[in-house]
Every structure is written in C-alpha cells, then in structure tokens.
Amino acid sequence: MWEQIAANRRKSFLLVMSAALLLGLLGWAGGEYFLGKGGGAGGVLVALVVWLVMTLAAWFQGDGIMLSVAGAHRVQKDDFPQLFNIVEEMTLAAGLGRMPAVYVIDDPAPNAFATGRKPENAAVAVTSGLLRTLDRDELQGVVAHEMAHVRNRDIQLMLFAGVLAGAIVILAETGLRGMWMGGGRSRSRREGGADGNGLAALLAIVLMILAPILAQLIYFAVSRRREYLADASAASFTRYPEGLASALEKISLAPQRLGGATSATAPMYIINPLKRAGQAAANATGTHPPIDERVRILRAMGGAGFVDYDRSYREVTGRGGVVPKSALAGDGAQAPAARPAPDRPAPSTRENARQVDDFFYRKGGYRTVACACGTTLRIPPDFATPSAKCPRCGTMHDLR
C-alpha cells in the first residue's frame, strides 16, 4: 500500500499549503478592512502566525486535541480485556511495530475513529455504545478498519484537515463578529469611507461568510477512497468481511447521535456521526461513501484479499478499481480465503456492557460494595448516609 501512503503525504502537504493560502487571503482582506488601506500586509502576517501556530498544534498536539474534543478516556487492558485483545491482534495483522493507545468515549452512539500524526503515537477510540452494540467479530472489523487508517497514514491527513479547517473557521468568525460590532468603521471614514476601501470590505465580508464552506470543502477534497481502502484492509486483516459489513449496518441504523462530534472531527469517524439514522448513505459531496454500497462490496467479496475487494468494488459500483497496483501485486494476490461464518450464536455483549459501566463509575468516583447475595452496590461520591441497603436481599451495609 505504499502508493496510498505516498499519496496521503502529498495530500497533507497540499492541504497545509491550501490552508495557508486561504488564511493569507482572509488576513489580507481583514487587514484592509480593519486597518485601512495598506493594512493588508499586517493582516497577512497575523493570519500566517495563526496558521503557523495551528500547524504546530496539529503536529505536536493535534491528536490530543481531537481526543479531548471527543471526550475520550484512555483505558488499560484490565479495564477492557476483550477490546485490548482485539487491538493487539489487529496490530499484528496490520504489521505495525507498536500498538496504538486505546480510548473509550462515554457516548451511547456506536462509532469509532483513529488519530495521531504517525503510527508510533497513534490512538484508537471507540464509544461505549459501540462496545454495548457489537459482538466480537463486528468489533474486530471496526478496529481493523481503524488500524488500516493508521497503517495507511490516513490519520495524519485527517488530523491536519481537522485542525486547519478549524483555524479557518475561527479566523472567519472572529472577523465577522468584529464587523458586526463596528470594527474598522472609524478608520474607514478617516481614509475615505466605503468609497476608499469598499472593495476590501466587500471581499472581506464575502470571504468570511464563505470560509466555513471552503473549510468543509477541504474535507471533501480528501478523497473518500481512503474509506474504501480501509474497508479492504480490514477484510484482509480479519479474513472475515461479514464482521465489518454487519458492524457498519448496526452503526448506521443506531438511533443515537454522537454528542461530542463536530464538523471538524466528523470525517475521522468510521461513519459520519452528524447524520441521523436513515441518513447514513453519504451524498455526492459527503466525506464518507454510502454505507449500503460499502456493505454490498464487503458481502460480495467471496475472499478476503485486496484482489477480491477490488473485483467486488468494480461489480457493485460499476467504476474502475480502487485498490493500488502495489497491493494487488503483493499480498492481495495471495491472500487466504475468507474464514467461514461461525456456527455458534453471536456472543452476548453483556460482559462488554458491564466493563463499560464499571469503568465510568470508577471515573465518576463511585464506590462499590459487594453483597453476599451477588448484587454489587454502587455508592455515589456525595452519598452522605453511613449505611446502604441492598435492593435485592435487604442487607444493610456499613459505609463508614
């Protein structure tokens, strides 16, 4: 997959340069408006400083910013043994030298994303709703998809896209607020009013209104091909395309909407979290391919290799291939057959749900009291009564 990795590096460079150009243009127009004629150079300087700061933030702290915005909590193996085992398995399958950090987001909407500037410091985050909803095979498919983003360097591309698009929006909104509050008026009057600086004012207003749209187009410029390739890689890692296909269906049909998602972070998730149930199929300008199309491709593969996925993609979409030639000529051409569906009922997700509850109760400062009848009492940190009664057997427990 070296072709995709190289392409993502080129896109990262072009993305940074495009953002710098847009910020510079915004800065010039804003400088001309707020500082008067000849103030464009100062505005450009301010914009470039903002760009530099945000670029450095994206490189050194971007993953932390994304995880913080999502409300993610880092977890350890003792907290979620099954999740850790799956991440370990997929780390080996992806050929990565280091296992990503694992995070859980306390949100009932099932979803997941990966972030980080490179595989060595990557992180995989899943929601509590995902752990409650998916069985092991489905969870493995989702984690494999995110690990593919790590291996293909998609995480670096989307990290820069999210942070820089956010910088553009911040600069535009700041300028608009200044205009509505009367910024630049007195200076414009001193230097000829609207006739003296009307063009810069008009350009500034237009750019600041259109900047959020242009920022979103930065995401649209990032090809949706990365999602298809991550699906293909996930099928190869797990040798079970049905696991990911079933997971995508469940996530897309879930009625909950992810609470911590923003327009800057939404494209990082396996399914766009800003689309409500029934709207999961992406439109022509969406950051994600249509879910039903992704599912049909996975279920029509017949095997588990890149060659199988590329053939299925051509048959389902009627378009040309999507997998790079390097992958088709390498491990994709010799991939083993897909493993058969398990002949057992899907395992219960009850244990995952219990682990989710226990973890977030501990994070909230709750105490646990084990009753002889088998009930576990969870005592909130502000519980002032010196004793608590078991709701099942009535035993009183001393909390002092």
C-alpha positions as CSV (number, residue, x, y, z in Angstrom):
1,M,0.0,0.0,0.0
2,W,3.0,2.3,-0.4
3,E,1.2,4.2,-3.2
4,Q,-1.6,5.2,-0.8
5,I,0.9,6.2,1.9
6,A,2.8,8.4,-0.6
7,A,-0.5,9.9,-1.9
8,N,-1.5,10.8,1.6
9,R,1.8,12.5,2.2
10,R,1.3,14.6,-0.9
11,K,-2.3,15.5,0.1
12,S,-1.0,16.5,3.6
13,F,1.4,19.0,2.0
14,L,-1.2,20.4,-0.4
15,L,-3.7,20.6,2.4
16,V,-1.3,22.7,4.6
17,M,-0.4,25.0,1.6
18,S,-4.1,25.4,0.7
19,A,-5.0,26.3,4.2
20,A,-2.1,28.8,4.4
21,L,-3.3,30.5,1.1
22,L,-6.8,30.8,2.4
23,L,-5.7,32.1,5.7
24,G,-3.4,34.6,4.0
25,L,-6.2,35.8,1.8
26,L,-8.5,36.2,4.7
27,G,-5.8,38.1,6.6
28,W,-5.2,40.5,3.7
29,A,-8.9,41.3,3.3
30,G,-9.4,41.6,7.0
31,G,-6.3,43.9,7.4
32,E,-7.5,46.1,4.6
33,Y,-10.9,46.4,6.3
34,F,-9.9,46.8,9.9
35,L,-6.6,48.6,9.5
36,G,-7.4,50.7,6.4
37,K,-5.6,50.9,3.1
38,G,-2.2,49.3,3.2
39,G,-3.1,47.2,6.3
40,G,-3.4,44.0,4.2
41,A,0.3,43.1,4.9
42,G,-0.3,43.3,8.6
43,G,-3.4,41.1,8.3
44,V,-1.5,38.6,6.3
45,L,1.2,38.5,9.0
46,V,-1.5,37.8,11.6
47,A,-3.1,35.1,9.5
48,L,0.3,33.4,8.9
49,V,1.0,33.5,12.6
50,V,-2.3,31.8,13.2
51,W,-1.6,29.3,10.5
52,L,1.9,28.5,12.0
53,V,0.5,28.1,15.5
54,M,-2.3,25.8,14.3
55,T,0.1,23.8,12.1
56,L,2.5,23.3,15.0
57,A,-0.5,22.4,17.3
58,A,-1.7,19.9,14.7
59,W,1.7,18.3,14.6
60,F,2.5,18.2,18.3
61,Q,-0.9,18.2,20.0
62,G,-3.4,17.5,17.3
63,D,-4.2,14.0,18.4
64,G,-4.7,15.2,22.0
65,I,-7.0,17.9,20.8
66,M,-9.1,15.5,18.8
67,L,-9.3,13.1,21.7
68,S,-10.2,15.9,24.1
69,V,-12.9,17.3,21.9
70,A,-14.4,13.8,21.6
71,G,-14.3,13.3,25.3
72,A,-12.2,10.2,25.1
73,H,-10.7,8.5,28.2
74,R,-7.6,6.3,27.9
75,V,-8.1,2.8,29.2
76,Q,-5.9,-0.1,30.1
77,K,-6.2,-3.8,29.5
78,D,-7.6,-4.6,32.9
79,D,-10.5,-2.2,32.1
80,F,-11.5,-3.7,28.7
81,P,-9.7,-7.1,28.2
82,Q,-11.6,-8.1,25.0
83,L,-11.1,-4.7,23.4
84,F,-7.4,-4.8,24.1
85,N,-7.0,-8.3,22.8
86,I,-8.7,-7.2,19.5
87,V,-6.4,-4.2,19.2
88,E,-3.4,-6.4,19.8
89,E,-4.5,-8.9,17.2
90,M,-5.1,-6.2,14.6
91,T,-1.8,-4.5,15.4
92,L,0.0,-7.7,14.4
93,A,-2.3,-8.3,11.4
94,A,-1.5,-4.7,10.1
95,G,2.2,-5.2,10.6
96,L,2.6,-2.2,12.9
97,G,5.6,-2.1,15.2
98,R,3.7,-0.6,18.1
99,M,0.1,-1.0,19.5
100,P,-1.9,2.2,19.4
101,A,-3.2,3.7,22.7
102,V,-6.8,2.7,23.4
103,Y,-9.5,5.2,24.3
104,V,-13.2,4.9,25.2
105,I,-15.8,7.7,24.7
106,D,-18.7,7.7,27.1
107,D,-21.5,8.0,24.5
108,P,-24.4,5.6,23.6
109,A,-24.0,6.2,19.9
110,P,-21.8,3.4,18.3
111,N,-18.8,4.8,16.5
112,A,-15.0,4.8,16.4
113,F,-12.0,6.7,15.0
114,A,-8.2,6.6,14.9
115,T,-5.9,9.6,15.3
116,G,-2.2,10.5,15.6
117,R,0.5,12.1,13.5
118,K,2.2,8.7,12.8
119,P,1.7,5.0,13.6
120,E,4.2,5.2,16.5
121,N,1.9,7.5,18.5
122,A,-1.5,6.6,17.1
123,A,-4.6,6.1,19.2
124,V,-7.8,4.2,18.5
125,A,-11.0,5.4,20.2
126,V,-14.4,3.6,20.4
127,T,-17.6,4.7,22.0
128,S,-19.2,2.9,24.9
129,G,-22.2,2.5,22.6
130,L,-20.0,0.5,20.2
131,L,-18.9,-1.9,22.9
132,R,-22.5,-2.4,24.0
133,T,-23.8,-2.9,20.5
134,L,-21.3,-5.1,18.6
135,D,-20.2,-8.7,19.1
136,R,-16.6,-9.7,19.0
137,D,-16.4,-10.3,15.2
138,E,-18.1,-7.0,14.5
139,L,-15.9,-5.1,16.9
140,Q,-12.8,-6.7,15.3
141,G,-14.0,-5.5,11.9
142,V,-14.3,-1.9,13.2
143,V,-10.9,-2.0,14.9
144,A,-9.3,-3.5,11.8
145,H,-10.8,-0.6,9.7
146,E,-9.2,2.0,12.1
147,M,-5.9,0.1,12.2
148,A,-5.9,0.4,8.4
149,H,-6.2,4.2,8.7
150,V,-3.1,4.0,11.0
151,R,-1.1,1.9,8.6
152,N,-2.0,4.0,5.5
153,R,-1.2,7.3,7.2
154,D,-4.7,8.5,6.8
155,I,-4.7,9.6,10.4
156,Q,-2.0,12.3,9.7
157,L,-4.0,13.6,6.7
158,M,-7.3,13.9,8.7
159,L,-5.5,15.4,11.7
160,F,-4.2,18.3,9.6
161,A,-7.6,18.6,7.9
162,G,-9.5,18.9,11.2
163,V,-7.2,21.3,12.9
164,L,-6.6,23.6,9.9
165,A,-10.2,23.7,8.9
166,G,-11.0,24.7,12.5
167,A,-8.4,27.5,12.2
168,I,-10.1,28.9,9.1
169,V,-13.5,28.9,10.7
170,I,-12.1,30.6,13.9
171,L,-10.5,33.4,11.9
172,A,-13.6,33.9,9.7
173,E,-16.0,34.0,12.7
174,T,-13.7,36.4,14.6
175,G,-13.6,38.8,11.6
176,L,-17.4,38.7,11.1
177,R,-18.0,39.4,14.8
178,G,-15.7,42.4,14.6
179,M,-17.6,43.7,11.6
180,W,-21.0,43.3,13.3
181,M,-19.6,45.2,16.3
182,G,-18.4,48.1,14.1
183,G,-14.7,47.3,13.8
184,G,-12.9,49.3,11.1
185,R,-15.7,51.9,10.6
186,S,-13.9,54.9,12.1
187,R,-10.7,54.1,10.3
188,S,-12.6,53.6,7.0
189,R,-14.2,57.0,7.5
190,R,-10.8,58.7,8.1
191,E,-9.5,57.1,4.9
192,G,-12.3,57.7,2.6
193,G,-15.2,55.6,3.9
194,A,-16.8,53.0,1.8
195,D,-15.5,54.5,-1.5
196,G,-12.0,54.4,-0.2
197,N,-11.9,50.9,1.0
198,G,-15.1,49.4,-0.4
199,L,-13.6,46.6,-2.4
200,A,-11.5,45.3,0.5
201,A,-14.6,45.4,2.8
202,L,-16.7,43.6,0.2
203,L,-14.0,40.9,-0.3
204,A,-13.5,40.5,3.5
205,I,-17.3,40.0,4.1
206,V,-17.6,37.5,1.2
207,L,-14.5,35.5,2.3
208,M,-15.5,35.5,6.0
209,I,-19.0,34.2,5.0
210,L,-17.7,31.6,2.6
211,A,-14.7,30.5,4.8
212,P,-16.6,27.8,6.7
213,I,-17.9,26.4,3.4
214,L,-14.4,26.4,2.0
215,A,-13.1,24.8,5.2
216,Q,-15.6,22.0,4.6
217,L,-14.5,21.6,1.0
218,I,-11.0,20.9,2.3
219,Y,-12.5,17.7,3.7
220,F,-14.4,17.0,0.5
221,A,-11.0,17.3,-1.3
222,V,-9.7,14.5,0.8
223,S,-10.7,11.5,-1.4
224,R,-13.3,9.1,0.0
225,R,-11.1,6.4,-1.5
226,R,-9.4,6.2,1.9
227,E,-12.6,4.7,3.4
228,Y,-12.8,2.0,0.7
229,L,-9.2,1.1,1.2
230,A,-9.6,0.9,4.9
231,D,-12.5,-1.5,4.4
232,A,-10.4,-3.6,2.0
233,S,-7.6,-3.7,4.5
234,A,-9.9,-4.6,7.4
235,A,-11.3,-7.6,5.4
236,S,-7.7,-8.7,4.8
237,F,-6.7,-8.3,8.4
238,T,-9.6,-10.2,9.8
239,R,-10.3,-12.6,6.9
240,Y,-14.0,-12.0,7.7
241,P,-15.6,-9.3,5.6
242,E,-19.0,-10.0,7.1
243,G,-17.9,-8.8,10.5
244,L,-17.2,-5.3,9.3
245,A,-20.3,-5.3,7.0
246,S,-22.6,-6.2,9.9
247,A,-20.9,-3.6,12.1
248,L,-21.5,-0.9,9.5
249,E,-25.2,-1.8,9.3
250,K,-25.6,-1.7,13.1
251,I,-23.8,1.6,13.5
252,S,-25.7,3.3,10.6
253,L,-29.1,2.1,12.0
254,A,-28.4,3.2,15.6
255,P,-30.9,5.9,16.6
256,Q,-28.5,7.8,18.9
257,R,-26.5,10.7,17.7
258,L,-22.9,11.2,18.9
259,G,-22.8,14.1,21.3
260,G,-19.1,15.2,21.1
261,A,-18.8,15.2,17.3
262,T,-18.2,18.5,15.4
263,S,-17.9,19.3,11.7
264,A,-14.1,19.3,12.3
265,T,-14.0,15.8,13.8
266,A,-16.9,14.0,12.0
267,P,-14.8,12.8,8.9
268,M,-12.5,10.9,11.3
269,Y,-15.2,8.5,12.4
270,I,-15.9,5.2,10.6
271,I,-19.4,6.6,9.9
272,N,-20.3,10.3,9.7
273,P,-21.7,10.9,13.2
274,L,-23.6,14.1,12.2
275,K,-26.0,12.2,10.0
276,R,-29.1,10.9,11.8
277,A,-30.5,7.4,11.5
278,G,-31.9,6.9,8.0
279,Q,-29.4,9.4,6.5
280,A,-26.3,7.2,6.7
281,A,-25.8,7.0,3.0
282,A,-23.4,9.7,2.0
283,N,-24.4,12.1,-0.8
284,A,-22.1,13.1,-3.7
285,T,-20.3,15.6,-1.5
286,G,-20.1,13.5,1.6
287,T,-16.8,12.7,3.4
288,H,-17.8,9.1,3.6
289,P,-19.0,6.7,0.9
290,P,-22.6,5.4,1.0
291,I,-23.0,2.8,3.8
292,D,-25.1,0.5,1.7
293,E,-22.5,0.5,-1.0
294,R,-19.7,-0.3,1.4
295,V,-21.8,-3.2,2.9
296,R,-22.6,-4.6,-0.6
297,I,-19.0,-4.6,-1.6
298,L,-17.8,-6.4,1.5
299,R,-20.6,-9.1,1.2
300,A,-19.8,-9.7,-2.5
301,M,-16.1,-10.2,-2.0
302,G,-16.0,-14.0,-1.9
303,G,-12.5,-13.9,-0.4
304,A,-10.5,-11.8,2.0
305,G,-7.8,-10.2,-0.2
306,F,-7.3,-6.9,-2.0
307,V,-7.9,-8.6,-5.3
308,D,-11.3,-9.8,-4.0
309,Y,-12.2,-6.4,-2.8
310,D,-11.2,-4.7,-6.0
311,R,-13.2,-7.1,-8.1
312,S,-16.2,-6.7,-5.8
313,Y,-15.9,-2.9,-5.9
314,R,-15.9,-2.9,-9.7
315,E,-19.0,-5.1,-9.8
316,V,-21.0,-3.2,-7.2
317,T,-20.2,0.4,-8.2
318,G,-19.6,-0.1,-12.0
319,R,-16.5,2.1,-11.6
320,G,-12.8,1.4,-12.1
321,G,-10.7,-0.3,-9.4
322,V,-9.9,1.4,-6.1
323,V,-7.0,-0.7,-4.7
324,P,-3.4,0.4,-5.6
325,K,-1.5,-1.8,-8.0
326,S,1.2,-2.4,-5.4
327,A,-1.4,-4.1,-3.1
328,L,-2.9,-6.1,-6.0
329,A,0.5,-7.4,-7.0
330,G,1.6,-8.2,-3.4
331,D,-0.3,-9.7,-0.5
332,G,-3.6,-9.1,-2.2
333,A,-2.9,-11.6,-4.9
334,Q,-2.0,-14.4,-2.5
335,A,-4.5,-13.6,0.3
336,P,-6.1,-16.6,2.0
337,A,-9.8,-17.3,1.6
338,A,-12.2,-15.7,3.9
339,R,-12.9,-17.7,7.1
340,P,-16.5,-19.1,7.3
341,A,-19.2,-17.6,9.4
342,P,-19.1,-19.1,13.0
343,D,-21.5,-21.9,13.6
344,R,-22.3,-20.6,17.0
345,P,-24.7,-17.9,18.2
346,A,-23.2,-14.4,18.4
347,P,-21.6,-13.9,21.8
348,S,-23.5,-11.7,24.3
349,T,-22.4,-8.1,24.7
350,R,-23.4,-8.2,28.4
351,E,-19.8,-8.5,29.6
352,N,-18.7,-5.5,27.5
353,A,-21.6,-3.5,28.9
354,R,-20.6,-4.4,32.4
355,Q,-17.0,-3.3,31.8
356,V,-18.2,0.0,30.4
357,D,-20.4,0.6,33.5
358,D,-17.6,-0.4,35.9
359,F,-15.1,1.9,34.2
360,F,-17.1,5.0,34.1
361,Y,-18.5,4.5,37.6
362,R,-14.9,4.4,38.8
363,K,-14.1,7.5,36.8
364,G,-17.0,9.2,38.5
365,G,-15.7,8.4,42.0
366,Y,-18.3,5.7,42.8
367,R,-17.5,3.1,45.5
368,T,-18.6,-0.5,45.0
369,V,-19.9,-2.7,47.8
370,A,-20.3,-6.4,47.1
371,C,-23.3,-8.0,48.8
372,A,-23.4,-11.7,49.8
373,C,-26.4,-12.2,47.5
374,G,-24.3,-11.4,44.5
375,T,-25.5,-7.8,44.0
376,T,-23.0,-5.0,43.5
377,L,-24.0,-1.7,45.1
378,R,-22.5,1.5,43.5
379,I,-22.3,4.3,46.0
380,P,-22.0,7.9,44.6
381,P,-19.2,10.1,45.9
382,D,-21.6,12.5,47.6
383,F,-23.6,9.8,49.4
384,A,-23.8,11.1,53.0
385,T,-25.7,8.3,54.7
386,P,-23.5,6.0,56.8
387,S,-25.2,2.8,55.5
388,A,-26.8,1.5,52.4
389,K,-29.5,-1.2,51.9
390,C,-29.1,-3.9,49.3
391,P,-32.2,-3.6,46.9
392,R,-32.3,-7.4,46.4
393,C,-32.0,-9.0,49.8
394,G,-32.4,-6.0,52.2
395,T,-29.0,-6.4,53.9
396,M,-27.7,-3.1,55.4
397,H,-24.0,-2.3,54.6
398,D,-21.9,-0.1,56.8
399,L,-20.2,2.5,54.6
400,R,-18.0,4.1,57.3
